[in-house]
Amino acid sequence: MPTDNEIAVKRFYDALATGDTSLVDAALAPDWEAVPALRTGPGADGWKKSIEHLRGVFSGLTVTIADVVASGDMVAVRSVGRGVHVGELLGVEGTGREVEFRASDFHQVVDGRIVRTWHLEDYFGIATRIGLEFTRGA
């Protein structure tokens, strides 16, 4: 049986997977902090904008929670996202390529809502899957 903390975290990912941003308000505390800060702005509104952006970039976006580890007020999640790259990302217009990306997050939950999230995503893997090439400097 999932804990209240795990339920709050599941809502966070369900919002991204479904596009139902009403779940964000149930998952996040009003002063939720993302570390690093979101480019779409702070708090729940910033996460809602990120969801809309990502769902526009990746057609058919799915999010699978691979692992969950909960201890005290912390919930760690390893997730895998998949979708077709149809919108601009990292300066690259949609390629039509299927993309898989992995992320690891640590969520601090207080009173059933996430107050802070530390996020690490495989941006290098995403960049190479959408065709960015990296060269070694001279």
N, CA, C and O atoms as CSV, one atom per row, in Angstrom:
chain,resi,resn,atom,element,x,y,z
A,1,MET,N,N,0.848,-1.188,0.000
A,1,MET,CA,C,0.000,0.000,0.000
A,1,MET,C,C,0.890,1.246,0.000
A,1,MET,O,O,1.746,1.398,0.872
A,2,PRO,N,N,0.691,2.132,-0.970
A,2,PRO,CA,C,1.538,3.330,-1.031
A,2,PRO,C,C,1.260,4.285,0.134
A,2,PRO,O,O,0.139,4.375,0.634
A,3,THR,N,N,2.303,4.985,0.545
A,3,THR,CA,C,2.163,5.989,1.601
A,3,THR,C,C,1.578,7.271,1.007
A,3,THR,O,O,1.506,7.420,-0.213
A,4,ASP,N,N,1.161,8.194,1.876
A,4,ASP,CA,C,0.669,9.497,1.400
A,4,ASP,C,C,1.740,10.218,0.595
A,4,ASP,O,O,1.435,10.880,-0.397
A,5,ASN,N,N,3.004,10.090,1.022
A,5,ASN,CA,C,4.103,10.734,0.296
A,5,ASN,C,C,4.239,10.155,-1.111
A,5,ASN,O,O,4.432,10.896,-2.075
A,6,GLU,N,N,4.137,8.826,-1.226
A,6,GLU,CA,C,4.228,8.186,-2.538
A,6,GLU,C,C,3.041,8.561,-3.424
A,6,GLU,O,O,3.200,8.700,-4.637
A,7,ILE,N,N,1.864,8.726,-2.840
A,7,ILE,CA,C,0.680,9.138,-3.615
A,7,ILE,C,C,0.884,10.543,-4.174
A,7,ILE,O,O,0.554,10.797,-5.333
A,8,ALA,N,N,1.421,11.457,-3.372
A,8,ALA,CA,C,1.689,12.828,-3.850
A,8,ALA,C,C,2.662,12.791,-5.017
A,8,ALA,O,O,2.474,13.492,-6.011
A,9,VAL,N,N,3.704,11.973,-4.897
A,9,VAL,CA,C,4.712,11.884,-5.948
A,9,VAL,C,C,4.115,11.268,-7.210
A,9,VAL,O,O,4.423,11.707,-8.318
A,10,LYS,N,N,3.273,10.264,-7.053
A,10,LYS,CA,C,2.623,9.639,-8.222
A,10,LYS,C,C,1.797,10.675,-8.982
A,10,LYS,O,O,1.786,10.667,-10.213
A,11,ARG,N,N,1.107,11.563,-8.272
A,11,ARG,CA,C,0.326,12.621,-8.932
A,11,ARG,C,C,1.223,13.524,-9.776
A,11,ARG,O,O,0.840,13.946,-10.868
A,12,PHE,N,N,2.409,13.814,-9.268
A,12,PHE,CA,C,3.385,14.643,-9.980
A,12,PHE,C,C,3.665,14.053,-11.361
A,12,PHE,O,O,3.650,14.775,-12.358
A,13,TYR,N,N,3.919,12.749,-11.423
A,13,TYR,CA,C,4.221,12.076,-12.692
A,13,TYR,C,C,2.969,11.831,-13.527
A,13,TYR,O,O,3.022,11.891,-14.755
A,14,ASP,N,N,1.852,11.557,-12.876
A,14,ASP,CA,C,0.597,11.379,-13.616
A,14,ASP,C,C,0.232,12.647,-14.375
A,14,ASP,O,O,-0.283,12.573,-15.491
A,15,ALA,N,N,0.491,13.808,-13.784
A,15,ALA,CA,C,0.207,15.077,-14.464
A,15,ALA,C,C,1.016,15.185,-15.751
A,15,ALA,O,O,0.494,15.613,-16.780
A,16,LEU,N,N,2.283,14.800,-15.698
A,16,LEU,CA,C,3.131,14.842,-16.884
A,16,LEU,C,C,2.689,13.798,-17.906
A,16,LEU,O,O,2.640,14.081,-19.103
A,17,ALA,N,N,2.373,12.613,-17.444
A,17,ALA,CA,C,2.011,11.517,-18.350
A,17,ALA,C,C,0.681,11.745,-19.049
A,17,ALA,O,O,0.499,11.320,-20.190
A,18,THR,N,N,-0.252,12.413,-18.375
A,18,THR,CA,C,-1.593,12.589,-18.939
A,18,THR,C,C,-1.862,13.988,-19.466
A,18,THR,O,O,-2.763,14.181,-20.283
A,19,GLY,N,N,-1.088,14.968,-19.009
A,19,GLY,CA,C,-1.361,16.361,-19.357
A,19,GLY,C,C,-2.407,16.998,-18.461
A,19,GLY,O,O,-2.769,18.156,-18.670
A,20,ASP,N,N,-2.901,16.271,-17.466
A,20,ASP,CA,C,-3.913,16.783,-16.543
A,20,ASP,C,C,-3.234,17.630,-15.475
A,20,ASP,O,O,-2.845,17.122,-14.423
A,21,THR,N,N,-3.093,18.922,-15.749
A,21,THR,CA,C,-2.373,19.795,-14.832
A,21,THR,C,C,-3.150,20.088,-13.545
A,21,THR,O,O,-2.591,20.676,-12.619
A,22,SER,N,N,-4.419,19.693,-13.466
A,22,SER,CA,C,-5.146,19.859,-12.203
A,22,SER,C,C,-4.530,18.982,-11.110
A,22,SER,O,O,-4.690,19.272,-9.925
A,23,LEU,N,N,-3.837,17.927,-11.492
A,23,LEU,CA,C,-3.174,17.063,-10.516
A,23,LEU,C,C,-2.005,17.767,-9.834
A,23,LEU,O,O,-1.611,17.397,-8.728
A,24,VAL,N,N,-1.459,18.772,-10.489
A,24,VAL,CA,C,-0.300,19.486,-9.953
A,24,VAL,C,C,-0.642,20.139,-8.623
A,24,VAL,O,O,0.152,20.077,-7.685
A,25,ASP,N,N,-1.804,20.760,-8.527
A,25,ASP,CA,C,-2.181,21.459,-7.299
A,25,ASP,C,C,-2.351,20.498,-6.132
A,25,ASP,O,O,-2.128,20.882,-4.984
A,26,ALA,N,N,-2.743,19.254,-6.401
A,26,ALA,CA,C,-2.863,18.252,-5.342
A,26,ALA,C,C,-1.501,17.683,-4.954
A,26,ALA,O,O,-1.320,17.215,-3.830
A,27,ALA,N,N,-0.544,17.721,-5.879
A,27,ALA,CA,C,0.773,17.124,-5.639
A,27,ALA,C,C,1.757,18.090,-4.984
A,27,ALA,O,O,2.566,17.682,-4.150
A,28,LEU,N,N,1.690,19.365,-5.357
A,28,LEU,CA,C,2.714,20.324,-4.937
A,28,LEU,C,C,2.221,21.304,-3.892
A,28,LEU,O,O,1.077,21.756,-3.933
A,29,ALA,N,N,3.103,21.629,-2.948
A,29,ALA,CA,C,2.833,22.699,-1.994
A,29,ALA,C,C,2.862,24.029,-2.751
A,29,ALA,O,O,3.530,24.140,-3.779
A,30,PRO,N,N,2.142,25.039,-2.249
A,30,PRO,CA,C,2.106,26.329,-2.960
A,30,PRO,C,C,3.486,26.941,-3.204
A,30,PRO,O,O,3.684,27.639,-4.198
A,31,ASP,N,N,4.437,26.686,-2.311
A,31,ASP,CA,C,5.771,27.270,-2.474
A,31,ASP,C,C,6.798,26.230,-2.941
A,31,ASP,O,O,7.981,26.339,-2.618
A,32,TRP,N,N,6.349,25.221,-3.701
A,32,TRP,CA,C,7.221,24.162,-4.209
A,32,TRP,C,C,8.429,24.746,-4.920
A,32,TRP,O,O,8.322,25.716,-5.670
A,33,GLU,N,N,9.583,24.134,-4.667
A,33,GLU,CA,C,10.835,24.579,-5.282
A,33,GLU,C,C,11.438,23.455,-6.106
A,33,GLU,O,O,11.568,22.331,-5.622
A,34,ALA,N,N,11.805,23.747,-7.343
A,34,ALA,CA,C,12.506,22.806,-8.210
A,34,ALA,C,C,13.990,23.160,-8.199
A,34,ALA,O,O,14.366,24.325,-8.327
A,35,VAL,N,N,14.827,22.133,-8.045
A,35,VAL,CA,C,16.274,22.310,-8.056
A,35,VAL,C,C,16.854,21.377,-9.111
A,35,VAL,O,O,16.766,20.160,-8.945
A,36,PRO,N,N,17.450,21.895,-10.197
A,36,PRO,CA,C,17.603,23.316,-10.513
A,36,PRO,C,C,16.250,23.942,-10.880
A,36,PRO,O,O,15.279,23.247,-11.179
A,37,ALA,N,N,16.223,25.260,-10.847
A,37,ALA,CA,C,14.987,25.988,-11.146
A,37,ALA,C,C,14.522,25.694,-12.569
A,37,ALA,O,O,15.331,25.518,-13.479
A,38,LEU,N,N,13.207,25.644,-12.740
A,38,LEU,CA,C,12.624,25.418,-14.063
A,38,LEU,C,C,12.786,26.654,-14.936
A,38,LEU,O,O,12.705,27.782,-14.449
A,39,ARG,N,N,13.015,26.438,-16.222
A,39,ARG,CA,C,13.101,27.565,-17.166
A,39,ARG,C,C,11.730,28.178,-17.411
A,39,ARG,O,O,11.633,29.296,-17.918
A,40,THR,N,N,10.670,27.460,-17.057
A,40,THR,CA,C,9.306,27.926,-17.287
A,40,THR,C,C,8.750,28.716,-16.111
A,40,THR,O,O,7.597,29.146,-16.146
A,41,GLY,N,N,9.551,28.910,-15.074
A,41,GLY,CA,C,9.122,29.712,-13.936
A,41,GLY,C,C,8.987,28.882,-12.670
A,41,GLY,O,O,9.031,27.652,-12.709
A,42,PRO,N,N,8.822,29.575,-11.540
A,42,PRO,CA,C,8.795,28.892,-10.248
A,42,PRO,C,C,7.427,28.299,-9.910
A,42,PRO,O,O,6.413,28.626,-10.527
A,43,GLY,N,N,7.435,27.418,-8.912
A,43,GLY,CA,C,6.215,26.902,-8.312
A,43,GLY,C,C,5.389,26.021,-9.222
A,43,GLY,O,O,5.827,25.579,-10.284
A,44,ALA,N,N,4.169,25.787,-8.758
A,44,ALA,CA,C,3.242,24.915,-9.480
A,44,ALA,C,C,2.968,25.422,-10.892
A,44,ALA,O,O,2.855,24.627,-11.825
A,45,ASP,N,N,2.861,26.736,-11.057
A,45,ASP,CA,C,2.600,27.279,-12.398
A,45,ASP,C,C,3.756,26.973,-13.348
A,45,ASP,O,O,3.536,26.694,-14.526
A,46,GLY,N,N,4.980,27.024,-12.838
A,46,GLY,CA,C,6.135,26.676,-13.650
A,46,GLY,C,C,6.104,25.217,-14.080
A,46,GLY,O,O,6.428,24.900,-15.225
A,47,TRP,N,N,5.708,24.311,-13.156
A,47,TRP,CA,C,5.615,22.892,-13.509
A,47,TRP,C,C,4.498,22.665,-14.531
A,47,TRP,O,O,4.658,21.861,-15.449
A,48,LYS,N,N,3.378,23.359,-14.382
A,48,LYS,CA,C,2.285,23.233,-15.352
A,48,LYS,C,C,2.757,23.666,-16.745
A,48,LYS,O,O,2.438,23.017,-17.741
A,49,LYS,N,N,3.513,24.760,-16.808
A,49,LYS,CA,C,4.038,25.218,-18.102
A,49,LYS,C,C,5.041,24.217,-18.666
A,49,LYS,O,O,5.076,23.995,-19.876
A,50,SER,N,N,5.854,23.614,-17.810
A,50,SER,CA,C,6.803,22.584,-18.264
A,50,SER,C,C,6.064,21.381,-18.837
A,50,SER,O,O,6.468,20.826,-19.859
A,51,ILE,N,N,4.990,20.983,-18.182
A,51,ILE,CA,C,4.185,19.859,-18.665
A,51,ILE,C,C,3.646,20.173,-20.056
A,51,ILE,O,O,3.756,19.352,-20.967
A,52,GLU,N,N,3.065,21.354,-20.222
A,52,GLU,CA,C,2.518,21.745,-21.526
A,52,GLU,C,C,3.620,21.772,-22.590
A,52,GLU,O,O,3.414,21.322,-23.717
A,53,HIS,N,N,4.782,22.298,-22.226
A,53,HIS,CA,C,5.904,22.367,-23.165
A,53,HIS,C,C,6.351,20.963,-23.569
A,53,HIS,O,O,6.470,20.672,-24.759
A,54,LEU,N,N,6.598,20.099,-22.600
A,54,LEU,CA,C,7.095,18.749,-22.894
A,54,LEU,C,C,6.094,17.935,-23.702
A,54,LEU,O,O,6.482,17.164,-24.580
A,55,ARG,N,N,4.821,18.101,-23.410
A,55,ARG,CA,C,3.806,17.355,-24.161
A,55,ARG,C,C,3.682,17.897,-25.585
A,55,ARG,O,O,3.216,17.187,-26.475
A,56,GLY,N,N,4.098,19.160,-25.812
A,56,GLY,CA,C,4.141,19.700,-27.162
A,56,GLY,C,C,5.388,19.278,-27.922
A,56,GLY,O,O,5.366,19.181,-29.149
A,57,VAL,N,N,6.461,19.029,-27.208
A,57,VAL,CA,C,7.717,18.599,-27.822
A,57,VAL,C,C,7.680,17.118,-28.169
A,57,VAL,O,O,8.190,16.705,-29.211
A,58,PHE,N,N,7.071,16.314,-27.289
A,58,PHE,CA,C,7.055,14.857,-27.460
A,58,PHE,C,C,5.627,14.363,-27.654
A,58,PHE,O,O,4.849,14.297,-26.702
A,59,SER,N,N,5.291,14.020,-28.883
A,59,SER,CA,C,3.976,13.464,-29.185
A,59,SER,C,C,3.864,12.075,-28.555
A,59,SER,O,O,4.816,11.295,-28.573
A,60,GLY,N,N,2.698,11.782,-28.004
A,60,GLY,CA,C,2.475,10.466,-27.408
A,60,GLY,C,C,3.318,10.232,-26.165
A,60,GLY,O,O,3.647,9.090,-25.845
A,61,LEU,N,N,3.668,11.300,-25.463
A,61,LEU,CA,C,4.542,11.193,-24.293
A,61,LEU,C,C,3.981,10.220,-23.264
A,61,LEU,O,O,2.823,10.320,-22.859
A,62,THR,N,N,4.815,9.285,-22.853
A,62,THR,CA,C,4.483,8.395,-21.746
A,62,THR,C,C,5.571,8.537,-20.692
A,62,THR,O,O,6.715,8.870,-21.000
A,63,VAL,N,N,5.201,8.283,-19.462
A,63,VAL,CA,C,6.150,8.330,-18.354
A,63,VAL,C,C,5.948,7.068,-17.530
A,63,VAL,O,O,4.847,6.789,-17.057
A,64,THR,N,N,7.018,6.315,-17.367
A,64,THR,CA,C,6.969,5.094,-16.574
A,64,THR,C,C,7.837,5.282,-15.341
A,64,THR,O,O,9.003,5.663,-15.445
A,65,ILE,N,N,7.271,5.017,-14.186
A,65,ILE,CA,C,8.047,5.055,-12.955
A,65,ILE,C,C,8.703,3.683,-12.814
A,65,ILE,O,O,8.029,2.669,-12.635
A,66,ALA,N,N,10.031,3.676,-12.899
A,66,ALA,CA,C,10.780,2.421,-12.848
A,66,ALA,C,C,11.050,1.978,-11.411
A,66,ALA,O,O,10.960,0.791,-11.096
A,67,ASP,N,N,11.381,2.935,-10.543
A,67,ASP,CA,C,11.690,2.620,-9.147
A,67,ASP,C,C,11.229,3.745,-8.246
A,67,ASP,O,O,11.267,4.918,-8.619
A,68,VAL,N,N,10.791,3.370,-7.050
A,68,VAL,CA,C,10.433,4.330,-6.012
A,68,VAL,C,C,11.056,3.842,-4.701
A,68,VAL,O,O,10.909,2.679,-4.323
A,69,VAL,N,N,11.747,4.746,-4.021
A,69,VAL,CA,C,12.300,4.439,-2.713
A,69,VAL,C,C,11.872,5.565,-1.780
A,69,VAL,O,O,12.160,6.733,-2.037
A,70,ALA,N,N,11.188,5.215,-0.702
A,70,ALA,CA,C,10.695,6.216,0.238
A,70,ALA,C,C,11.348,6.009,1.601
A,70,ALA,O,O,11.480,4.884,2.082
A,71,SER,N,N,11.751,7.122,2.208
A,71,SER,CA,C,12.332,7.094,3.549
A,71,SER,C,C,12.023,8.427,4.223
A,71,SER,O,O,12.450,9.480,3.750
A,72,GLY,N,N,11.296,8.380,5.303
A,72,GLY,CA,C,10.929,9.609,5.999
A,72,GLY,C,C,10.152,10.537,5.095
A,72,GLY,O,O,9.145,10.144,4.504
A,73,ASP,N,N,10.624,11.786,4.985
A,73,ASP,CA,C,9.913,12.754,4.144
A,73,ASP,C,C,10.448,12.797,2.711
A,73,ASP,O,O,10.069,13.672,1.933
A,74,MET,N,N,11.332,11.848,2.360
A,74,MET,CA,C,11.930,11.828,1.025
A,74,MET,C,C,11.413,10.648,0.204
A,74,MET,O,O,11.255,9.536,0.707
A,75,VAL,N,N,11.154,10.928,-1.085
A,75,VAL,CA,C,10.764,9.884,-2.039
A,75,VAL,C,C,11.655,10.041,-3.265
A,75,VAL,O,O,11.653,11.083,-3.920
A,76,ALA,N,N,12.415,8.994,-3.566
A,76,ALA,CA,C,13.295,8.987,-4.736
A,76,ALA,C,C,12.610,8.217,-5.851
A,76,ALA,O,O,12.010,7.169,-5.612
A,77,VAL,N,N,12.700,8.741,-7.079
A,77,VAL,CA,C,12.042,8.124,-8.224
A,77,VAL,C,C,13.012,8.079,-9.399
A,77,VAL,O,O,13.701,9.052,-9.705
A,78,ARG,N,N,13.040,6.924,-10.039
A,78,ARG,CA,C,13.741,6.784,-11.314
A,78,ARG,C,C,12.660,6.567,-12.355
A,78,ARG,O,O,11.864,5.635,-12.240
A,79,SER,N,N,12.625,7.422,-13.375
A,79,SER,CA,C,11.561,7.363,-14.374
A,79,SER,C,C,12.131,7.314,-15.785
A,79,SER,O,O,13.278,7.684,-16.035
A,80,VAL,N,N,11.282,6.839,-16.701
A,80,VAL,CA,C,11.641,6.774,-18.111
A,80,VAL,C,C,10.508,7.420,-18.905
A,80,VAL,O,O,9.350,7.017,-18.790
A,81,GLY,N,N,10.849,8.424,-19.707
A,81,GLY,CA,C,9.886,9.061,-20.595
A,81,GLY,C,C,10.133,8.618,-22.027
A,81,GLY,O,O,11.269,8.368,-22.431
A,82,ARG,N,N,9.051,8.525,-22.787
A,82,ARG,CA,C,9.168,8.149,-24.203
A,82,ARG,C,C,8.164,8.963,-25.003
A,82,ARG,O,O,7.055,9.239,-24.547
A,83,GLY,N,N,8.579,9.341,-26.204
A,83,GLY,CA,C,7.688,10.056,-27.099
A,83,GLY,C,C,8.373,10.299,-28.428
A,83,GLY,O,O,9.550,9.986,-28.606
A,84,VAL,N,N,7.624,10.858,-29.352
A,84,VAL,CA,C,8.157,11.193,-30.667
A,84,VAL,C,C,8.479,12.685,-30.674
A,84,VAL,O,O,7.627,13.510,-30.347
A,85,HIS,N,N,9.708,13.025,-31.047
A,85,HIS,CA,C,10.184,14.407,-31.047
A,85,HIS,C,C,9.521,15.172,-32.201
A,85,HIS,O,O,9.884,14.997,-33.365
A,86,VAL,N,N,8.538,16.026,-31.857
A,86,VAL,CA,C,7.807,16.773,-32.878
A,86,VAL,C,C,7.948,18.287,-32.736
A,86,VAL,O,O,7.607,19.025,-33.661
A,87,GLY,N,N,8.442,18.757,-31.602
A,87,GLY,CA,C,8.574,20.190,-31.372
A,87,GLY,C,C,10.005,20.579,-31.085
A,87,GLY,O,O,10.846,19.722,-30.812
A,88,GLU,N,N,10.289,21.879,-31.148
A,88,GLU,CA,C,11.647,22.384,-30.940
A,88,GLU,C,C,12.133,22.059,-29.531
A,88,GLU,O,O,11.432,22.273,-28.542
A,89,LEU,N,N,13.357,21.535,-29.473
A,89,LEU,CA,C,13.998,21.223,-28.191
A,89,LEU,C,C,15.499,21.391,-28.354
A,89,LEU,O,O,16.091,20.863,-29.295
A,90,LEU,N,N,16.111,22.124,-27.441
A,90,LEU,CA,C,17.558,22.366,-27.472
A,90,LEU,C,C,18.004,22.951,-28.805
A,90,LEU,O,O,19.111,22.678,-29.269
A,91,GLY,N,N,17.145,23.753,-29.415
A,91,GLY,CA,C,17.468,24.384,-30.688
A,91,GLY,C,C,17.256,23.501,-31.898
A,91,GLY,O,O,17.597,23.893,-33.014
A,92,VAL,N,N,16.697,22.312,-31.699
A,92,VAL,CA,C,16.473,21.371,-32.795
A,92,VAL,C,C,14.967,21.263,-33.042
A,92,VAL,O,O,14.202,20.923,-32.140
A,93,GLU,N,N,14.556,21.557,-34.278
A,93,GLU,CA,C,13.149,21.394,-34.644
A,93,GLU,C,C,12.780,19.907,-34.593
A,93,GLU,O,O,13.657,19.044,-34.627
A,94,GLY,N,N,11.494,19.619,-34.513
A,94,GLY,CA,C,11.036,18.239,-34.431
A,94,GLY,C,C,11.645,17.364,-35.520
A,94,GLY,O,O,11.703,17.755,-36.686
A,95,THR,N,N,12.097,16.180,-35.127
A,95,THR,CA,C,12.757,15.267,-36.063
A,95,THR,C,C,11.890,14.072,-36.438
A,95,THR,O,O,12.180,13.371,-37.408
A,96,GLY,N,N,10.825,13.836,-35.670
A,96,GLY,CA,C,10.012,12.648,-35.896
A,96,GLY,C,C,10.629,11.391,-35.309
A,96,GLY,O,O,10.083,10.299,-35.461
A,97,ARG,N,N,11.764,11.538,-34.638
A,97,ARG,CA,C,12.440,10.386,-34.036
A,97,ARG,C,C,11.802,10.015,-32.700
A,97,ARG,O,O,11.375,10.880,-31.935
A,98,GLU,N,N,11.750,8.715,-32.440
A,98,GLU,CA,C,11.329,8.262,-31.114
A,98,GLU,C,C,12.467,8.531,-30.142
A,98,GLU,O,O,13.630,8.253,-30.436
A,99,VAL,N,N,12.123,9.070,-28.994
A,99,VAL,CA,C,13.109,9.442,-27.993
A,99,VAL,C,C,12.737,8.797,-26.668
A,99,VAL,O,O,11.573,8.771,-26.270
A,100,GLU,N,N,13.754,8.277,-25.998
A,100,GLU,CA,C,13.589,7.754,-24.645
A,100,GLU,C,C,14.524,8.541,-23.760
A,100,GLU,O,O,15.691,8.732,-24.103
A,101,PHE,N,N,14.023,9.008,-22.611
A,101,PHE,CA,C,14.888,9.764,-21.705
A,101,PHE,C,C,14.629,9.324,-20.274
A,101,PHE,O,O,13.507,8.995,-19.889
A,102,ARG,N,N,15.690,9.331,-19.515
A,102,ARG,CA,C,15.649,8.871,-18.130
A,102,ARG,C,C,15.879,10.044,-17.188
A,102,ARG,O,O,16.596,10.993,-17.505
A,103,ALA,N,N,15.250,9.951,-16.024
A,103,ALA,CA,C,15.407,10.995,-15.017
A,103,ALA,C,C,15.434,10.362,-13.632
A,103,ALA,O,O,14.873,9.291,-13.400
A,104,SER,N,N,16.102,11.056,-12.727
A,104,SER,CA,C,16.115,10.679,-11.314
A,104,SER,C,C,15.719,11.908,-10.517
A,104,SER,O,O,16.243,13.001,-10.732
A,105,ASP,N,N,14.797,11.715,-9.603
A,105,ASP,CA,C,14.302,12.826,-8.802
A,105,ASP,C,C,14.265,12.437,-7.334
A,105,ASP,O,O,13.999,11.287,-6.985
A,106,PHE,N,N,14.534,13.406,-6.489
A,106,PHE,CA,C,14.337,13.269,-5.055
A,106,PHE,C,C,13.299,14.305,-4.664
A,106,PHE,O,O,13.488,15.502,-4.881
A,107,HIS,N,N,12.204,13.838,-4.087
A,107,HIS,CA,C,11.105,14.717,-3.688
A,107,HIS,C,C,11.024,14.760,-2.169
A,107,HIS,O,O,11.009,13.719,-1.512
A,108,GLN,N,N,10.973,15.963,-1.616
A,108,GLN,CA,C,10.728,16.124,-0.184
A,108,GLN,C,C,9.249,16.430,-0.021
A,108,GLN,O,O,8.732,17.369,-0.627
A,109,VAL,N,N,8.571,15.639,0.797
A,109,VAL,CA,C,7.121,15.743,0.960
A,109,VAL,C,C,6.787,16.104,2.407
A,109,VAL,O,O,7.272,15.471,3.345
A,110,VAL,N,N,5.953,17.129,2.572
A,110,VAL,CA,C,5.499,17.560,3.886
A,110,VAL,C,C,3.980,17.690,3.837
A,110,VAL,O,O,3.434,18.341,2.946
A,111,ASP,N,N,3.311,17.076,4.787
A,111,ASP,CA,C,1.845,17.128,4.879
A,111,ASP,C,C,1.172,16.718,3.569
A,111,ASP,O,O,0.188,17.331,3.154
A,112,GLY,N,N,1.704,15.683,2.920
A,112,GLY,CA,C,1.074,15.126,1.726
A,112,GLY,C,C,1.312,15.883,0.433
A,112,GLY,O,O,0.701,15.573,-0.590
A,113,ARG,N,N,2.197,16.878,0.468
A,113,ARG,CA,C,2.507,17.634,-0.750
A,113,ARG,C,C,4.014,17.797,-0.896
A,113,ARG,O,O,4.742,17.922,0.089
A,114,ILE,N,N,4.461,17.793,-2.141
A,114,ILE,CA,C,5.883,17.947,-2.429
A,114,ILE,C,C,6.273,19.407,-2.208
A,114,ILE,O,O,5.650,20.315,-2.759
A,115,VAL,N,N,7.306,19.624,-1.398
A,115,VAL,CA,C,7.772,20.991,-1.133
A,115,VAL,C,C,9.039,21.324,-1.913
A,115,VAL,O,O,9.318,22.493,-2.179
A,116,ARG,N,N,9.813,20.286,-2.285
A,116,ARG,CA,C,11.056,20.523,-3.023
A,116,ARG,C,C,11.369,19.276,-3.845
A,116,ARG,O,O,11.171,18.149,-3.391
A,117,THR,N,N,11.863,19.502,-5.066
A,117,THR,CA,C,12.269,18.406,-5.951
A,117,THR,C,C,13.652,18.695,-6.499
A,117,THR,O,O,13.902,19.764,-7.055
A,118,TRP,N,N,14.553,17.727,-6.338
A,118,TRP,CA,C,15.873,17.781,-6.963
A,118,TRP,C,C,15.801,16.882,-8.177
A,118,TRP,O,O,15.461,15.705,-8.057
A,119,HIS,N,N,16.117,17.420,-9.354
A,119,HIS,CA,C,15.896,16.720,-10.621
A,119,HIS,C,C,17.200,16.571,-11.397
A,119,HIS,O,O,17.983,17.515,-11.509
A,120,LEU,N,N,17.420,15.377,-11.929
A,120,LEU,CA,C,18.568,15.116,-12.787
A,120,LEU,C,C,18.076,14.309,-13.979
A,120,LEU,O,O,17.525,13.219,-13.823
A,121,GLU,N,N,18.284,14.860,-15.173
A,121,GLU,CA,C,17.804,14.230,-16.404
A,121,GLU,C,C,18.965,13.986,-17.351
A,121,GLU,O,O,19.946,14.729,-17.339
A,122,ASP,N,N,18.860,12.960,-18.162
A,122,ASP,CA,C,19.894,12.606,-19.125
A,122,ASP,C,C,19.770,13.493,-20.370
A,122,ASP,O,O,19.348,13.030,-21.430
A,123,TYR,N,N,20.143,14.780,-20.230
A,123,TYR,CA,C,20.054,15.709,-21.354
A,123,TYR,C,C,21.002,15.319,-22.483
A,123,TYR,O,O,20.681,15.534,-23.652
A,124,PHE,N,N,22.165,14.749,-22.158
A,124,PHE,CA,C,23.098,14.327,-23.196
A,124,PHE,C,C,22.457,13.239,-24.057
A,124,PHE,O,O,22.567,13.268,-25.283
A,125,GLY,N,N,21.788,12.281,-23.415
A,125,GLY,CA,C,21.113,11.226,-24.164
A,125,GLY,C,C,20.012,11.780,-25.054
A,125,GLY,O,O,19.864,11.352,-26.199
A,126,ILE,N,N,19.244,12.724,-24.540
A,126,ILE,CA,C,18.184,13.353,-25.335
A,126,ILE,C,C,18.809,14.076,-26.527
A,126,ILE,O,O,18.359,13.922,-27.663
A,127,ALA,N,N,19.848,14.864,-26.259
A,127,ALA,CA,C,20.487,15.651,-27.317
A,127,ALA,C,C,20.992,14.762,-28.445
A,127,ALA,O,O,20.798,15.083,-29.617
A,128,THR,N,N,21.634,13.654,-28.107
A,128,THR,CA,C,22.145,12.781,-29.161
A,128,THR,C,C,21.019,12.081,-29.902
A,128,THR,O,O,21.147,11.818,-31.098
A,129,ARG,N,N,19.920,11.773,-29.225
A,129,ARG,CA,C,18.794,11.105,-29.886
A,129,ARG,C,C,18.067,12.015,-30.875
A,129,ARG,O,O,17.459,11.546,-31.837
A,130,ILE,N,N,18.140,13.341,-30.620
A,130,ILE,CA,C,17.472,14.254,-31.559
A,130,ILE,C,C,18.441,14.794,-32.607
A,130,ILE,O,O,18.081,15.662,-33.402
A,131,GLY,N,N,19.672,14.279,-32.606
A,131,GLY,CA,C,20.598,14.602,-33.687
A,131,GLY,C,C,21.654,15.639,-33.408
A,131,GLY,O,O,22.405,15.998,-34.315
A,132,LEU,N,N,21.744,16.138,-32.181
A,132,LEU,CA,C,22.839,17.066,-31.884
A,132,LEU,C,C,24.149,16.298,-31.884
A,132,LEU,O,O,24.231,15.179,-31.377
A,133,GLU,N,N,25.162,16.911,-32.455
A,133,GLU,CA,C,26.479,16.282,-32.487
A,133,GLU,C,C,27.430,17.094,-31.633
A,133,GLU,O,O,27.387,18.324,-31.619
A,134,PHE,N,N,28.281,16.392,-30.929
A,134,PHE,CA,C,29.240,17.036,-30.058
A,134,PHE,C,C,30.636,16.731,-30.569
A,134,PHE,O,O,30.963,15.591,-30.901
A,135,THR,N,N,31.454,17.776,-30.625
A,135,THR,CA,C,32.838,17.572,-31.040
A,135,THR,C,C,33.738,18.032,-29.913
A,135,THR,O,O,33.389,18.906,-29.118
A,136,ARG,N,N,34.873,17.433,-29.873
A,136,ARG,CA,C,35.842,17.783,-28.850
A,136,ARG,C,C,36.566,19.054,-29.287
A,136,ARG,O,O,37.018,19.160,-30.427
A,137,GLY,N,N,36.672,20.018,-28.368
A,137,GLY,CA,C,37.334,21.284,-28.667
A,137,GLY,C,C,38.823,21.090,-28.898
A,137,GLY,O,O,39.411,20.112,-28.437
A,138,ALA,N,N,39.425,22.027,-29.612
A,138,ALA,CA,C,40.860,21.934,-29.936
A,138,ALA,C,C,41.706,22.309,-28.755
A,138,ALA,O,O,42.934,22.289,-28.844
